């Protein structure tokens, strides 16, 4: 609601392919984002929700930093015995 109230748009199901920055560093700078189905969005500011692909999106065409980067790994879940629940308050 807040985004739309501020004049913004929300695009879901937009499978990122590439982006380009037009007029970089100028007052008229725009970001063009392309989807793999041919759709295109142009905006002055962009917020992405790319999950494990967020580092790729940040680096591809926008001149974003390679750090921080996402390092996926296989984890394991353990269960704490009930008598020790008071000792563990967060993920380990």
N, CA, C and O of each residue as an XYZ file, in Angstrom:
368
protein
N       0.819     -1.196      0.000
C       0.000      0.000      0.000
C       0.861      1.257      0.000
O       0.585      2.208     -0.731
N       1.914      1.255      0.832
C       2.769      2.440      0.923
C       3.487      2.719     -0.389
O       3.620      3.874     -0.794
N       3.947      1.672     -1.051
C       4.658      1.850     -2.322
C       3.725      2.462     -3.355
O       4.078      3.430     -4.027
N       2.552      1.900     -3.474
C       1.589      2.420     -4.455
C       1.134      3.834     -4.096
O       0.955      4.672     -4.980
N       0.947      4.101     -2.807
C       0.532      5.432     -2.369
C       1.598      6.476     -2.714
O       1.285      7.645     -2.942
N       2.859      6.038     -2.749
C       3.952      6.940     -3.104
C       4.216      7.014     -4.594
O       5.206      7.611     -5.018
N       3.338      6.412     -5.400
C       3.495      6.481     -6.847
C       4.298      5.337     -7.442
O       4.601      5.345     -8.635
N       4.646      4.347     -6.616
C       5.436      3.221     -7.099
C       4.584      2.097     -7.657
O       3.361      2.092     -7.520
N       5.244      1.161     -8.278
C       4.593     -0.017     -8.833
C       5.208     -1.260     -8.219
O       6.370     -1.248     -7.815
N       4.436     -2.330     -8.147
C       4.927     -3.617     -7.667
C       4.714     -4.631     -8.780
O       3.602     -4.795     -9.281
N       5.789     -5.309     -9.159
C       5.725     -6.330    -10.200
C       6.081     -7.671     -9.570
O       7.169     -7.827     -9.016
N       5.187     -8.622     -9.648
C       5.473     -9.962     -9.128
C       5.602    -10.926    -10.299
O       5.113    -10.660    -11.397
N       6.265    -12.049    -10.050
C       6.460    -13.023    -11.110
C       7.339    -12.496    -12.226
O       7.252    -12.967    -13.360
N       8.169    -11.541    -11.924
C       9.058    -10.899    -12.909
C      10.407    -11.603    -12.826
O      11.224    -11.290    -11.960
N      10.636    -12.544    -13.716
C      11.864    -13.338    -13.684
C      12.990    -12.561    -14.351
O      13.031    -12.414    -15.572
N      13.892    -12.074    -13.531
C      14.990    -11.195    -13.936
C      15.883    -11.852    -14.986
O      16.276    -13.012    -14.864
N      16.191    -11.064    -16.028
C      17.139    -11.506    -17.044
C      18.383    -10.623    -17.030
O      19.508    -11.124    -17.001
N      18.172     -9.296    -17.052
C      19.287     -8.367    -17.141
C      18.808     -6.971    -16.763
O      17.606     -6.716    -16.685
N      19.752     -6.078    -16.532
C      19.383     -4.685    -16.322
C      20.430     -3.784    -16.940
O      21.580     -4.176    -17.138
N      20.005     -2.572    -17.240
C      20.883     -1.552    -17.798
C      20.642     -0.253    -17.047
O      19.520      0.035    -16.631
N      21.699      0.525    -16.878
C      21.571      1.846    -16.270
C      21.768      2.871    -17.371
O      22.799      2.880    -18.045
N      20.786      3.728    -17.550
C      20.857      4.781    -18.557
C      21.205      6.101    -17.887
O      20.716      6.393    -16.796
N      22.040      6.894    -18.528
C      22.442      8.210    -18.011
C      23.042      8.107    -16.615
O      22.714      8.898    -15.731
N      23.917      7.135    -16.423
C      24.511      6.886    -15.107
C      25.167      8.132    -14.533
O      25.918      8.826    -15.218
N      24.876      8.403    -13.275
C      25.470      9.529    -12.564
C      24.846     10.875    -12.865
O      25.273     11.894    -12.323
N      23.851     10.887    -13.713
C      23.190     12.140    -14.052
C      21.852     12.226    -13.336
O      21.357     11.234    -12.801
N      21.287     13.393    -13.332
C      19.992     13.608    -12.688
C      18.869     12.823    -13.370
O      17.825     12.573    -12.769
N      19.091     12.439    -14.619
C      18.069     11.716    -15.381
C      18.312     10.201    -15.382
O      17.729      9.486    -16.197
N      19.163      9.709    -14.482
C      19.497      8.279    -14.438
C      18.245      7.418    -14.304
O      17.373      7.701    -13.482
N      18.163      6.372    -15.110
C      17.054      5.415    -15.078
C      17.622      4.005    -15.090
O      18.684      3.761    -15.662
N      16.920      3.090    -14.465
C      17.295      1.681    -14.466
C      16.253      0.928    -15.288
O      15.057      1.001    -15.007
N      16.713      0.214    -16.293
C      15.825     -0.613    -17.118
C      16.066     -2.068    -16.746
O      17.194     -2.558    -16.817
N      15.005     -2.752    -16.351
C      15.100     -4.157    -15.964
C      14.325     -4.983    -16.976
O      13.201     -4.649    -17.349
N      14.948     -6.061    -17.409
C      14.349     -6.931    -18.415
C      14.018     -8.286    -17.796
O      14.804     -8.845    -17.031
N      12.845     -8.798    -18.140
C      12.428    -10.125    -17.680
C      12.689    -11.134    -18.788
O      12.799    -10.771    -19.959
N      12.785    -12.392    -18.413
C      13.056    -13.418    -19.411
C      11.883    -13.670    -20.350
O      12.044    -14.353    -21.362
N      10.700    -13.129    -20.033
C       9.552    -13.281    -20.936
C       9.367    -12.064    -21.847
O       8.356    -11.955    -22.541
N      10.354    -11.141    -21.843
C      10.305     -9.983    -22.727
C       9.784     -8.709    -22.092
O       9.906     -7.636    -22.683
N       9.199     -8.799    -20.889
C       8.721     -7.577    -20.235
C       9.896     -6.700    -19.839
O      11.016     -7.178    -19.658
N       9.621     -5.412    -19.708
C      10.648     -4.437    -19.346
C      10.050     -3.392    -18.424
O       8.911     -2.966    -18.614
N      10.814     -2.982    -17.428
C      10.394     -1.939    -16.498
C      11.509     -0.909    -16.431
O      12.686     -1.265    -16.375
N      11.142      0.362    -16.438
C      12.098      1.444    -16.318
C      11.734      2.263    -15.089
O      10.573      2.624    -14.900
N      12.731      2.559    -14.249
C      12.459      3.280    -13.006
C      13.679      4.063    -12.549
O      14.806      3.792    -12.965
N      13.433      5.030    -11.694
C      14.532      5.783    -11.107
C      15.150      5.018     -9.928
O      16.358      5.077     -9.695
N      14.304      4.307     -9.200
C      14.762      3.496     -8.061
C      14.123      2.113     -8.161
O      12.991      1.969     -8.625
N      14.867      1.097     -7.718
C      14.379     -0.270     -7.796
C      14.681     -0.994     -6.490
O      15.780     -0.885     -5.946
N      13.709     -1.721     -6.002
C      13.900     -2.616     -4.859
C      13.611     -4.017     -5.362
O      12.544     -4.266     -5.923
N      14.549     -4.934     -5.169
C      14.337     -6.299     -5.624
C      14.203     -7.247     -4.438
O      14.728     -6.991     -3.355
N      13.512     -8.312     -4.658
C      13.398     -9.400     -3.694
C      13.871    -10.657     -4.414
O      13.063    -11.479     -4.845
N      15.172    -10.795     -4.538
C      15.747    -11.845     -5.373
C      16.265    -13.035     -4.585
O      16.767    -13.990     -5.177
N      16.156    -13.001     -3.267
C      16.583    -14.146     -2.461
C      18.018    -14.538     -2.738
O      18.917    -13.698     -2.691
N      18.237    -15.814     -3.026
C      19.594    -16.306     -3.269
C      20.231    -15.739     -4.534
O      21.431    -15.909     -4.751
N      19.446    -15.073     -5.361
C      19.979    -14.476     -6.583
C      20.285    -12.988     -6.408
O      20.646    -12.323     -7.380
N      20.152    -12.458     -5.213
C      20.303    -11.017     -5.020
C      21.710    -10.517     -5.348
O      21.859     -9.401     -5.844
N      22.738    -11.314     -5.082
C      24.088    -10.868     -5.436
C      24.260    -10.812     -6.949
O      24.919     -9.908     -7.462
N      23.680    -11.761     -7.664
C      23.734    -11.757     -9.134
C      23.018    -10.531     -9.693
O      23.533     -9.867    -10.592
N      21.844    -10.232     -9.169
C      21.077     -9.082     -9.631
C      21.851     -7.791     -9.364
O      21.882     -6.903    -10.216
N      22.469     -7.679     -8.200
C      23.213     -6.460     -7.843
C      24.405     -6.233     -8.773
O      24.715     -5.089     -9.104
N      25.072     -7.296     -9.193
C      26.266     -7.160    -10.030
C      25.957     -7.002    -11.508
O      26.757     -6.410    -12.233
N      24.840     -7.502    -11.975
C      24.604     -7.588    -13.418
C      24.141     -6.261    -14.014
O      22.953     -5.938    -13.997
N      25.079     -5.517    -14.528
C      24.746     -4.309    -15.272
C      24.632     -3.051    -14.450
O      24.692     -1.957    -15.011
N      24.472     -3.154    -13.158
C      24.272     -1.960    -12.351
C      25.561     -1.465    -11.715
O      25.573     -0.417    -11.070
N      26.632     -2.201    -11.890
C      27.889     -1.799    -11.277
C      27.892     -2.017     -9.785
O      28.681     -1.402     -9.068
N      27.023     -2.883     -9.306
C      26.954     -3.172     -7.884
C      28.167     -3.935     -7.408
O      28.899     -4.520     -8.206
N      28.372     -3.927     -6.133
C      29.521     -4.585     -5.527
C      29.346     -6.097     -5.505
O      28.226     -6.600     -5.422
N      30.450     -6.812     -5.578
C      30.430     -8.270     -5.451
C      30.318     -8.681     -3.984
O      30.087     -9.853     -3.687
N      30.477     -7.742     -3.078
C      30.373     -8.025     -1.645
C      29.233     -7.223     -1.056
O      29.082     -6.066     -1.449
N      28.441     -7.720     -0.176
C      28.486     -9.122      0.251
C      27.907    -10.011     -0.830
O      27.193     -9.540     -1.715
N      28.211    -11.283     -0.759
C      27.670    -12.224     -1.723
C      27.015    -13.388     -0.982
O      27.322    -13.670      0.177
N      26.122    -14.041     -1.677
C      25.392    -15.169     -1.109
C      26.217    -16.430     -1.329
O      26.645    -16.706     -2.450
N      26.436    -17.183     -0.283
C      27.140    -18.450     -0.381
C      26.209    -19.553      0.103
O      26.096    -19.795      1.304
N      25.547    -20.217     -0.832
C      24.626    -21.271     -0.405
C      25.391    -22.488      0.102
O      26.468    -22.805     -0.402
N      24.848    -23.146      1.069
C      25.450    -24.372      1.586
C      24.348    -25.259      2.130
O      23.252    -24.802      2.453
N      24.662    -26.508      2.219
C      23.687    -27.460      2.740
C      23.814    -27.461      4.257
O      24.898    -27.685      4.795
N      22.734    -27.215      4.924
C      22.748    -27.179      6.375
C      22.042    -28.386      6.966
O      21.484    -29.222      6.255
N      22.083    -28.449      8.259
C      21.410    -29.536      8.970
C      20.602    -28.928     10.108
O      21.033    -27.961     10.736
N      19.446    -29.488     10.367
C      18.591    -29.028     11.442
C      18.654    -30.027     12.578
O      18.513    -31.232     12.370
N      18.861    -29.533     13.747
C      18.882    -30.371     14.941
C      17.776    -29.919     15.879
O      17.368    -28.758     15.850
N      17.305    -30.807     16.684
C      16.255    -30.489     17.644
C      16.849    -30.485     19.047
O      17.610    -31.376     19.424
N      16.482    -29.468     19.802
C      16.963    -29.360     21.175
C      15.999    -30.119     22.088
O      14.779    -30.009     21.961
N      16.569    -30.880     22.996
C      15.725    -31.597     23.958
C      14.976    -30.595     24.815
O      15.494    -29.525     25.135
N      13.793    -30.936     25.171
C      12.908    -30.033     25.902
C      13.544    -29.465     27.169
O      13.325    -28.299     27.498
N      14.318    -30.261     27.872
C      14.925    -29.768     29.126
C      16.005    -28.716     28.897
O      16.444    -28.072     29.850
N      16.452    -28.526     27.623
C      17.486    -27.538     27.322
C      16.955    -26.328     26.544
O      17.732    -25.467     26.130
N      15.658    -26.263     26.349
C      15.072    -25.163     25.582
C      15.398    -23.788     26.161
O      15.534    -22.822     25.410
N      15.525    -23.687     27.463
C      15.833    -22.388     28.089
C      17.269    -21.926     27.814
O      17.593    -20.759     28.033
N      18.126    -22.826     27.338
C      19.519    -22.470     27.053
C      19.713    -21.966     25.618
O      20.687    -21.264     25.344
N      18.815    -22.308     24.710
C      18.967    -21.955     23.308
C      17.828    -21.009     22.907
O      16.657    -21.388     22.944
N      18.178    -19.795     22.528
C      17.175    -18.793     22.167
C      17.180    -18.440     20.687
O      16.227    -17.827     20.206
N      18.231    -18.810     19.947
C      18.352    -18.465     18.536
C      18.921    -19.646     17.750
O      19.227    -20.697     18.314
N      19.055    -19.451     16.433
C      19.721    -20.459     15.612
C      21.186    -20.516     15.972
O      21.772    -19.513     16.378
N      21.771    -21.670     15.826
C      23.205    -21.837     16.109
C      23.921    -22.139     14.814
O      25.139    -22.318     14.809
